[in-house]
Amino acid sequence: MEDLAKVRDELMAAVSSAGDLAALDAVRVQALGKKGRITGLMKGLGGLDPDARRQAGQALNELKDEVAASIEAAKTDLAKVAMDAKLAADRLDVTLPVRPSPEGRIHPITQTMDEMIAIFADMGFVVAEGPDIEDDHKNFTALNMPPGHPARQMQDTFYLPPGADGLGNVLRTHTSPVQVRTMTSQAPPIRIIAPGRTFRSDYDMTHTPMFHQIEGLVVDETTHMGHLKGCLIDFARAFFEIDDLPLRFRPSFFPFTEPSAEVDIGCSRAGGELKLGNYGDWLEILGCGMVHPKVLEMSGIDSSKYQGFAFGMGIERPAMLKYGIPDLRTFFEADLRWLKHYGFVPLSVPNLAQGLNG
């Protein structure tokens, strides 16, 4: 029988020298495994006489228990050391500046809408809003487009089931119903702009089923076409940030205004490049006119006493012109790379004093 005191000293030394949990487990296998030293000594008890076997067995069991307890204690200590090392490696020093991370961007549509609101707010306009789902009356009839009117066919409308009141519902094809809602709920004088989403069944490089518009409405006793022209000239020059940007008003037709006009801004297309300014060419950007007396009367406003003007334009097209965005569909593709390139720094609120786009 091997000297148990020597075996004990060697195994205890091995346990003490184990530097990590893996080394300690190797010691456990060496001492207590199927082929370990203590297991081997246990197997040799059969060759001893009964008295010697009893004494040696008792001594081996005590040694086995002592080594196992020592291994377990060392395991607890090494596990704590390993955890402390892991926590130290994963520790984040919160006293240092935050690590760089991708920052959000303001979408060009939101930025453009905020810029337009800032310009018109400086002129005294207030923002008015309405629902995306409108009844047929506010979307068409109250704007001088009765059933069967040809202008309805130009709208590519998304029609919805009738509401509880039996009236037909649509996804609004323009933000003009907000004008109707304002005129039926508010007495003149009125000066509002109505930005928001609109919907038409169309999709190509310059059209999407959902897009954005902003419309303006002024109703009082003295407003005339000259006020409309001055308002839009000031707006276009402030928005595009071109002091001498020329505007041209061409006669047109809209059911809800009379007289009506389409507004062009000066540009150049030389060399296949579109450039805004006083270059002799023209580009259409919006429609406008004096509010039709029938629209005033249908909203409960006395057209013999009050008159006004209205205008409307898309949000996407001016954004494309101002910021060089070639394809309308990219506005809605949720591509973070595109947004990082064309987006705007958050918290830079557009205003005329400090600059519309920071």
Residue pairs with C-beta under 8 A, 6 or more apart in sequence:
1 41
1 44
1 48
1 56
2 41
4 41
4 59
4 60
4 63
7 37
7 38
7 41
7 63
8 63
8 66
8 67
11 27
11 30
11 31
11 37
11 38
11 67
12 67
12 70
14 27
14 30
14 31
15 24
15 27
15 67
15 70
15 71
15 74
16 74
17 23
18 24
18 26
18 27
18 74
18 78
20 78
20 82
21 75
21 78
21 79
21 82
24 71
24 74
24 75
24 78
27 71
28 71
29 36
30 36
30 37
31 37
31 38
31 67
31 71
32 38
32 39
32 64
32 67
32 68
32 71
33 39
38 60
38 63
38 64
38 67
41 60
42 57
42 60
42 64
45 53
45 56
45 57
45 60
46 53
48 56
102 336
102 340
103 345
103 346
104 343
104 346
105 339
105 340
105 343
105 344
105 345
105 346
106 343
106 344
106 345
106 346
106 348
107 331
107 339
107 343
108 319
108 323
108 325
108 331
108 342
108 343
108 344
109 212
109 315
109 316
109 319
109 331
111 319
111 343
111 344
111 350
111 357
112 315
112 316
112 318
112 319
112 322
112 323
113 195
113 212
113 214
113 315
114 349
114 350
115 239
115 350
115 356
115 357
116 193
116 195
116 214
116 235
116 239
116 315
116 318
117 127
117 193
117 195
117 214
117 350
118 350
118 351
118 352
118 356
119 234
119 235
119 238
119 239
119 352
119 356
120 193
120 216
120 235
121 127
122 352
123 231
123 234
123 235
124 191
125 191
125 192
125 193
125 216
126 191
126 192
126 193
127 192
127 193
127 194
127 195
128 178
128 181
128 182
128 192
128 193
128 194
129 178
129 194
129 195
129 196
130 172
130 175
130 177
130 178
130 181
130 194
130 196
131 172
132 171
132 172
132 196
132 197
132 199
133 160
133 169
133 170
133 171
133 172
134 169
134 170
134 171
134 172
134 177
135 163
135 165
135 167
135 168
135 169
135 170
136 167
136 168
136 169
136 170
137 167
138 177
138 180
138 181
139 157
139 170
139 172
139 173
139 174
139 176
139 177
140 146
140 149
140 152
140 155
141 147
141 298
142 177
142 180
142 295
142 298
142 299
143 176
143 177
143 180
143 255
143 256
143 295
144 255
144 256
144 292
144 294
144 295
144 298
145 151
145 152
145 255
145 256
149 255
151 254
151 255
155 173
155 174
155 200
156 173
156 200
156 201
156 202
157 170
157 171
157 173
157 200
157 201
158 170
158 171
158 199
158 200
158 201
158 209
159 168
159 169
159 170
160 168
160 169
160 170
160 171
161 169
162 168
162 169
163 169
171 198
171 199
172 198
172 199
173 198
173 199
173 200
174 198
174 213
174 215
174 312
175 194
175 195
175 196
175 198
175 213
175 214
175 215
175 312
176 194
176 215
176 256
176 310
176 312
178 192
178 194
178 196
178 215
179 192
179 194
179 215
179 217
179 310
180 295
180 299
182 190
182 192
182 194
182 217
183 190
183 217
183 219
183 295
183 296
183 299
183 300
183 301
184 299
184 300
188 219
188 220
188 221
188 301
188 306
188 308
189 218
189 219
189 220
189 221
190 217
190 218
190 219
190 220
190 308
191 217
191 218
191 220
192 216
192 217
193 214
193 215
193 216
193 217
194 213
194 214
194 215
194 216
194 217
195 212
195 213
195 214
195 315
196 212
196 213
196 214
197 210
197 211
197 212
198 210
198 211
198 212
198 213
199 209
199 210
199 211
200 207
200 209
200 211
201 209
202 208
202 209
203 209
203 329
205 327
205 328
205 329
206 317
206 328
207 328
208 316
208 328
208 329
208 331
208 332
210 332
211 314
211 315
211 316
211 328
212 314
212 315
212 316
213 312
213 313
213 314
213 315
214 312
214 313
214 315
215 310
215 311
215 312
215 313
216 231
216 309
216 310
216 311
216 312
217 291
217 308
217 309
217 310
218 227
218 228
218 231
218 308
218 309
218 310
219 291
219 296
219 301
219 306
219 307
219 308
220 306
220 307
220 308
221 305
221 306
221 307
223 307
223 308
223 309
224 290
224 307
224 309
225 259
225 290
225 309
227 309
228 288
228 289
228 290
228 309
228 311
229 247
229 249
231 309
231 311
232 247
232 263
232 286
232 288
232 311
233 247
236 245
236 247
236 263
236 265
236 285
237 243
237 244
237 245
238 352
238 356
239 318
239 322
239 356
240 265
240 276
240 318
240 321
240 322
241 356
242 276
242 277
244 277
244 278
245 265
245 266
245 276
245 277
245 278
246 265
246 266
246 278
247 263
247 264
247 265
247 266
248 263
248 264
248 265
248 266
248 282
249 261
249 262
249 263
249 288
250 261
250 262
250 263
250 264
251 259
251 260
251 261
252 260
252 261
252 262
252 287
252 289
253 260
254 260
254 287
254 289
255 292
256 289
256 291
256 292
256 295
256 310
257 288
257 289
257 290
257 291
257 292
257 309
257 310
258 289
258 290
258 292
258 293
259 289
259 290
260 287
260 288
260 289
261 287
261 288
261 289
262 284
262 286
262 287
262 288
263 284
263 285
263 286
263 287
263 288
263 311
264 282
264 283
264 284
264 285
265 276
265 282
265 283
265 285
266 276
266 277
266 278
266 279
266 280
266 281
266 282
266 283
267 274
267 275
267 276
267 277
267 279
267 281
267 282
267 283
268 274
268 275
268 277
268 279
268 280
268 281
269 281
270 279
274 283
274 321
276 283
276 321
283 321
285 313
285 317
285 318
285 321
286 311
286 312
286 313
287 311
287 312
287 313
288 309
288 310
288 311
288 312
289 309
289 310
289 311
290 307
290 308
290 309
290 310
291 307
291 308
291 309
291 310
293 303
293 307
294 303
296 302
296 303
296 306
296 307
296 308
297 303
316 328
316 331
317 328
319 325
319 331
320 326
320 328
323 342
325 331
325 342
330 338
344 357
344 358
345 358
348 357
348 358
350 356
350 357
350 358
